[in-house]
Amino acid sequence: MARYELVKGSLALITLTNPPVNALSSAVRYGITEKIKRALGDPKVKAVVICGENERFCGGADIREFAAPMRGHSLVMLFDDIEAGEKPVIAAIEGVALGGGFELALACHYRIAHSKARLGLPEVTLGLLPAAGGTQRLPRLIGIPAALELITTGHHVSAQEALKLGMVDQITDENACKMAVEFALRAVAKPLSSRRISTLTMPCPPNLDALFEAVTMQVQKKARGVMAPLACIQAVRAAATLPYSKGMKRESELMASLFSSSQARALQYCFFAQRTAGKWTLPSGAQWSNIKPRDIRRAAVIGLGTMGRGIAVSLARVGISVIAVETEKKLLETGRQMVIGMLERDAKRRGVTASLYLLQFTLSLQDVKDVDIVIEAVFEDMSLKKRLFRDLSKVCRPSTLLYTNTSGLDVDALAGVTDRPHMVAGMHFFSPAHVMKLLEVICGPRSSSETIATAMSLGKRMGKVCVAVGNCPGFVGNRMVKTYTDQANFLLEEGATPEQVDGALEEFGFAMGVFRMSDLAGLDVGWRIRKESGLTGPDVDPKDPPHRRQGHRYSPIPDMLCEQGRMGQKTGCGWYVYEKPGGTEAKPDPLIQKLLEGYRVRYSIQPRKISSQELIERCLYVLANEGFRVLEDGIAVQPEDIDVIYLFGYGFPRHRGGPMFYANMVGLGRVLDRLEHYHHAHPDVPHLKPSQLLKKLVACGSPPIQKWKEHIKTMHSHL
Ligand SMILES: CCCCCCCC/C=C\C/C=C/C(=O)SCCNC(=O)CCNC(=O)[C@H](O)C(C)(C)COP(=O)(O)OP(=O)(O)OC[C@H]1O[C@@H](n2cnc3c(N)ncnc32)[C@H](O)[C@@H]1OP(=O)(O)O
């Protein structure tokens, strides 16, 4: 796990050998400890270079080992030994030096980085802190403000930024290991005392208390209820106020408080869930590792509304040429200006040139005849989309893949009108499409594995987190979210206010509660969908009373708001009132209070005081319950896929892991009990009825989430 070579007669070269990222597993820690001892004890060796195999220095501690109590050699002792040694040790950083990997580099006397390397202390994103001296050495090296920024955000920095900050001593475009060897030969003659970071005097700004207070407030605002960033601040404060050895003791105490916390477990689960979701498998056995995606160079985007514009920008900024099609001159011109503006702003932010030459705008569908793929992003209307897919069948060459950006319509119905149903699938982007990371790839029953592989690979190329899901109304994300918004509406009927529901959800960790989010997205979106599905408007069965539709409880309150022109932020009022149309500061609206009171009187509903616990349980347990149904129906193959969709598409708080992980943390037995309780109280809400899979898992003793798949296997997959 660590190789030892003697080079140039007097240098020990220690190479970490634990692919793919040379994580510091127990075996690697043992290997480095042994090799360092050997190098320091060998009189022939005058200096040491540490590097990583496969041009990657080190991705940090082995996160998989955090699931159990830590055993084996301690990083802290190893790093203290390296730093205290009497021979210069040089870190040759290629690829990445992250977390424990960067802490290893900080214990070395010199750091040489390749110009493409990235460095950082991302432990906070895993619910931890850099507990191998990172919180004590980094502030001594680069100062408290810069260290606080890096440690509390977990941001990685480029080698150039690292050099500017003083995190590395030199950067090179050549092989960093070769450079470090040359460097080491020169370093032998130099004194080491000033190179031991733990012994450096802390550069303390005068207004220390104010600085820590400001950072604490910033962190509390950005990451409400998240423990790790606050613990990071306390550890850096210890570095600023205590001698090194006492600071290290504090660092270790704070790490102990985080190490087995539910937040750390959730955040580490998210890390692996994201990687698991990328590894899709179809029932045919085709999977990410055995199907070659097509190479996409030319794409067409049909429709230049909000979604189409974002999709066009996402494609062009990764070098794909885009033909954007609209039906009217005015719409085309507006779309053109918006896309160009977005691409220019994006390029400016990234310090690159906007690839405007890749864009072409047209009113003629004929112009898409030679593209590799088409992504349809027209109005959410099945007959319009069917017409378009028929036309695309005629216009496009036979090899063109066709994708729809529908947010919930039947992908197979669209495939059915084309001459190539196996080459049709869904690519469901989230708004704004050039910003949001999630892409749901919808596999129709006839979609070929190549069609899916190409969508997944193209999504990844665009920087998206892609999840392959089956075809059903709303797919995974929107199918589940309906149950959550329904509960929120019912809670209003029963006595809650929008601000109470939102307050509870925001306290739980959502950046925005369901009503504030709905105001931001626009209430008309859901209204249109409900009208199309006959839940409101002229197609409603006249026998249905206002609060029942298609045999189930229904809340007409969102429709009432839309009928009054309250479409959310864009009209200046929705569930809240705003300072002006387009305003963003949500204030409780007495008119909504009146509307709710009137509604309750009209339907003889006795309002009651509803606890935050009930608000959370009703909204989130019903969400997880639908997630179990999604798994049961084979629309998602594993809980990780659902959680990733909720983390990246719906703002589910990462430190809670996602709706399925959260249910697992609460305890499946408890979730089942509470759903039974609520279903008993509201028998006309079928979504509150516990799913078969949830009951089955509880009957099997509530296995951990990683084992659920074994119980789902017997069911039918729609992927
Ligand atoms: C009582 C309390 C006592 C506690 C005592 C504890 C002492 C601990 C002391 C010190 C604290 C130090 C903590 C840490 O170092 S935590 C780890 C910090 N590092 C990170 O967060 C980096 C995580 N990795 C990444 O960001 C990326 O993987 C990457 C940038 C390194 C590479 O990206 P990419 O090329 O895109 O590859 P993948 O992400 O797909 O990864 C490939 C593969 O490798 C796995 N993997 C990556 N990093 C780690 C890791 N640190 N540990 C384990 N496994 C890792 C990843 O899961 C992929 O695996 P695969 O899906 O099976 O292929």
The ligand as an ORCA input file, in Angstrom:
! r2SCAN-3c Opt
* xyz 0 1
  C     -13.682      8.993     17.896
  C     -13.287      9.710     16.708
  C     -12.007      9.238     16.134
  C     -11.898      9.696     14.770
  C     -10.550      9.551     14.253
  C     -10.552      9.825     12.795
  C      -9.258     10.355     12.395
  C      -9.399     10.873     11.016
  C      -8.348     11.783     10.763
  C      -8.404     12.695      9.824
  C      -9.593     13.157      9.168
  C      -9.514     13.031      7.724
  C     -10.642     12.845      7.103
  C     -10.692     12.703      5.644
  O      -9.730     12.741      4.942
  S     -12.232     12.451      5.028
  C     -11.959     12.295      3.302
  C     -11.723     13.614      2.672
  N     -11.646     13.435      1.238
  C     -12.670     13.663      0.449
  O     -13.719     14.074      0.845
  C     -12.444     13.367     -1.007
  C     -13.530     12.469     -1.515
  N     -13.306     12.107     -2.907
  C     -13.548     12.945     -3.918
  O     -13.892     14.085     -3.768
  C     -13.368     12.392     -5.287
  O     -13.503     11.006     -5.210
  C     -12.009     12.725     -5.935
  C     -11.942     14.229     -6.254
  C     -10.851     12.320     -5.052
  C     -11.899     11.927     -7.262
  O     -13.040     12.199     -8.076
  P     -13.361     11.286     -9.360
  O     -12.178     11.134    -10.182
  O     -14.583     11.862     -9.971
  O     -13.674      9.834     -8.784
  P     -14.878      9.345     -7.903
  O     -15.369     10.402     -7.038
  O     -15.857      8.649     -8.760
  O     -14.147      8.287     -6.956
  C     -13.616      7.066     -7.477
  C     -13.846      5.980     -6.474
  O     -13.079      6.263     -5.303
  C     -13.927      6.280     -4.160
  N     -13.383      7.282     -3.227
  C     -13.039      8.537     -3.503
  N     -12.528      9.135     -2.430
  C     -12.567      8.232     -1.444
  C     -12.163      8.256     -0.072
  N     -11.606      9.337      0.495
  N     -12.360      7.141      0.636
  C     -12.898      6.026      0.098
  N     -13.281      5.939     -1.200
  C     -13.115      7.035     -1.951
  C     -15.292      6.658     -4.707
  O     -16.279      6.237     -3.826
  C     -15.295      5.894     -6.003
  O     -15.540      4.551     -5.681
  P     -16.435      3.637     -6.594
  O     -17.756      4.346     -6.739
  O     -16.540      2.356     -5.873
  O     -15.734      3.547     -7.904
*
